[in-house]
Amino acid sequence: MKMLETAIDFVAQRFPVEKMNFQSMVQKKTVPVHRMSWAYYLGGLTFLFLVIQVLTGLLLLFYYEPTVSDANLSVQYIMNHVSGGDLIRNMHAWSSSCMIFFATVHLITAFAMKAFTKPRELTWIAGVFLLVITLVLGFTGYLLPWNQIAVNATKVGLESVDAVGQYLPGAFSKIPHILRETFQGGPMVGQATLTRFFALHVVLLPLALAALLGVHLLMVQLHGMSQGVDKVSTKTDSFFPLFLFKDLSLWAVTFLVLFIVALCLPFESFLPFPLLEPYNPLGATPPSIKPEWYFYFIYYPLELLPFWVILLATIFGSVVLLLTPWIFKNTSRRTLRYIAIVASTYLVAATLFGQRIYEILKK
């Protein structure tokens, strides 16, 4: 009985019913102003890129055909023959990377600002799952053009899932193989894989993301912005209309920059053309097969270290992320900032210099 009362009290504190009104969530809400105030806009930017993803994705659905025979041809048709098709697809590709980038930075800054303390534990956990779903969206969307790099990179990703089984005991060892076959749809990557990835990318994952995002945003509005710094700020901005106006102004500038970049710089211009050719199941695996940049942080360690080391590190990191509100409950913001700087340095180094570091260590 006491455990039930504790659970009810926990939920009541995280979802205070008395604050679920327009006055508390909008009119009376304030935003602290201090040296880290810029971080309050990162969540909004991530949401902006999500909206762009949804709108451009819906437009692409009018022409995209999720079959192994026509997927690549339909993408080429969009790029070369549909009016504005190349712009829409470039905006979809660029906004995907931008969404993942800003979601990651948002999580790191929230950690550094200790924005996970009571009563914001569930807000943090929802944010962690949102980042995971965002990464999976990137992984599933990567296959849809059905070109050489997409199919071969997907094969490597699914093989990595299967490889986890050898390190699990008893019946658990079969779970990764079952997961691989479920997502792959058969003994090899083919039409069933494309169909399932398409369903995940267009229906299932967006629904899960929408549900979690709704909970995340509700809790942000209920509890307001976290203090963010040790010294309580005496200066605040009203959420409505001042902060919202600044947020929307930043959205307008960001959208303009994205539009210009998508108009002038094709996202795939960074890849050698052979990797973008339609997938040939009889052809050899082309060189330079790598995942998208947002998986480099795990790709290069996998190339250098035993698989079990990376598996343990991934499990450990995932547990720490989910339990952050309790593990770092009494940790100072100064220490959290140092941890965030170390994590950011690793992510930047792996993303920008991973190939060079790999070549040096492999000599």
Secondary structure as GFF3:
##gff-version 3
##sequence-region A 1 363
A	DSSP	alpha_helix	2	14	.	.	.	ID=ss1
A	DSSP	three_ten_helix	17	19	.	.	.	ID=ss2
A	DSSP	alpha_helix	22	22	.	.	.	ID=ss3
A	DSSP	pi_helix	23	27	.	.	.	ID=ss4
A	DSSP	beta_strand	30	32	.	.	.	ID=ss5
A	DSSP	three_ten_helix	37	41	.	.	.	ID=ss6
A	DSSP	alpha_helix	42	61	.	.	.	ID=ss7
A	DSSP	alpha_helix	71	80	.	.	.	ID=ss8
A	DSSP	alpha_helix	85	112	.	.	.	ID=ss9
A	DSSP	alpha_helix	121	143	.	.	.	ID=ss10
A	DSSP	alpha_helix	148	163	.	.	.	ID=ss11
A	DSSP	three_ten_helix	164	167	.	.	.	ID=ss12
A	DSSP	three_ten_helix	170	174	.	.	.	ID=ss13
A	DSSP	alpha_helix	175	184	.	.	.	ID=ss14
A	DSSP	alpha_helix	191	199	.	.	.	ID=ss15
A	DSSP	pi_helix	200	204	.	.	.	ID=ss16
A	DSSP	alpha_helix	205	223	.	.	.	ID=ss17
A	DSSP	beta_strand	236	238	.	.	.	ID=ss18
A	DSSP	pi_helix	239	243	.	.	.	ID=ss19
A	DSSP	alpha_helix	244	264	.	.	.	ID=ss20
A	DSSP	three_ten_helix	267	270	.	.	.	ID=ss21
A	DSSP	three_ten_helix	273	276	.	.	.	ID=ss22
A	DSSP	three_ten_helix	293	295	.	.	.	ID=ss23
A	DSSP	alpha_helix	296	304	.	.	.	ID=ss24
A	DSSP	alpha_helix	307	322	.	.	.	ID=ss25
A	DSSP	alpha_helix	324	327	.	.	.	ID=ss26
A	DSSP	alpha_helix	333	362	.	.	.	ID=ss27
###
